[in-house]
Amino acid sequence: MINQDRILAEFLELVQVDSVSGQERALADLLATRLRGLGLDVCEDRAGAETGGEAGNLIATLPARGPERPLLLVAHMDTVEPGRGVRPVVENGVVRSAGDTILGGDDKAGIAAILEVLRVITEQQLAHGGLEVVFTIGEEIGLLGAKHLDHSRLRSSMGYVLDSNGPAGTIVVQAPTQDKIEAVIRGRAAHAGINPEEGINAIAVAAHAVARMTLGRIDEETTANIGVISGGQATNIVPDSCRLEGETRSLDGSKCRAQTAAMVEVLETTAAQFGARVEITTQTLYHEFKLAESHPAVVLAKRAAEKLGLVPQLVKTGGGSDANIFNSRGITCANLGIAMQKVHTTEEFIRVEDLATNARYLLEIIRMVIE
């Protein structure tokens, strides 16, 4: 029932609509029109106004045709840079960008799968337990849309986010907590050639601190990174400030907190050693989740994969997604692989066959909900 030519055409249309984070207006308008045309009730929330973006999250519902067992389907509208003026190229069954931008399969491949399934359901008048569709904003810049969504609008107790790598049948059942760390080291300015001994070089203090940190792969569940360092005004001035930005992640929230605390302690003790000050802020961006293999959302996804001859794979990931937020708000969500590859790069691609398979898999999940 899935129309491969149709889903390809829709995907090609979607990726050509600019929707970098915070600027999702054009895509939100297109999708709202499309959802209403398929008979869904659509509303847009105030997440955009609350986060400084152009558009809010779209929340759409399709009443059940059969026993009521509402299911949530989620994909995000925003893309990373360079994501403007995408020119998709289809060659030998593969969709790529022209090479100067990302493709935007993250996450427009997920959106395309949801739209194709909705078309099939409405055209064929297939039985289902009721669907709630959420297209979020700002996922790529901190899961902002999911965080600012009014979850009281939703009735589903479980659902699926379509936003992971790996082929259809990949089921992400574990994802980490992530902490953000920002620090500003305050030293003392002085002339670098006349009286450098009177200064306190904030960049040097930062360098000592970073050198003392344990970074990278901490253990099989935990990572840490300092990703941005900035400071200084000129080569003849001892820099009086230096800014650091970093993160910690772990599948075990207590390990994440411990790693964050360790990095904060290093910053504080190093600054004190050199007579500098440090201002530190930490923020938990999202919390970990772990789904039991016996949970109905996992069982259903596995059964649907097996029925289609796909190989179900239960995986854990070091990356966060909207699934982290929905799980923390009481809606059990697995993140499904949609076969997008080399995302966030100008080499991103997806196979046409996988676009169709994603939709077939999702349709099978929906049909099995009421079996």
Salt bridges, closest charged atoms under 4 A:
GLU10 OE2 - ARG34 NH1 3.04
GLU10 OE1 - ARG119 NH1 2.53
GLU13 OE1 - ARG34 NH1 2.93
ASP29 OD1 - ARG25 NH2 2.98
GLU44 OE1 - ARG25 NH2 2.64
GLU50 OE1 - HIS148 ND1 3.23
GLU68 OE1 - ARG155 NH2 2.75
ASP78 OD1 - HIS76 ND1 3.04
GLU81 OE2 - ARG84 NH2 2.70
ASP100 OD2 - ARG87 NH2 2.99
ASP106 OD1 - HIS76 NE2 3.00
ASP106 OD2 - HIS344 NE2 3.00
GLU116 OE1 - ARG6 NE 2.91
GLU123 OE2 - ARG6 NH1 2.78
GLU139 OE1 - HIS76 NE2 3.29
GLU140 OE2 - HIS76 NE2 3.69
GLU140 OE2 - HIS344 NE2 3.19
ASP150 OD2 - ARG153 NE 3.92
ASP163 OD2 - HIS76 NE2 3.43
GLU182 OE2 - LYS180 NZ 3.59
GLU182 OE2 - ARG243 NH2 3.09
ASP219 OD2 - LYS255 NZ 3.38
GLU221 OE1 - LYS255 NZ 2.76
GLU245 OE2 - ARG243 NE 3.56
GLU247 OE2 - ARG249 NE 2.67
GLU279 OE2 - ARG186 NE 3.29
GLU279 OE2 - ARG277 NH1 3.75
GLU293 OE2 - LYS302 NZ 2.98
GLU347 OE1 - LYS342 NZ 3.44
GLU353 OE1 - ARG351 NH1 3.81
ASP354 OD2 - ARG351 NE 2.94
GLU364 OE2 - LYS307 NZ 3.37
GLU371 OE1 - ARG303 NH2 3.66
GLU371 OE2 - LYS307 NZ 3.60
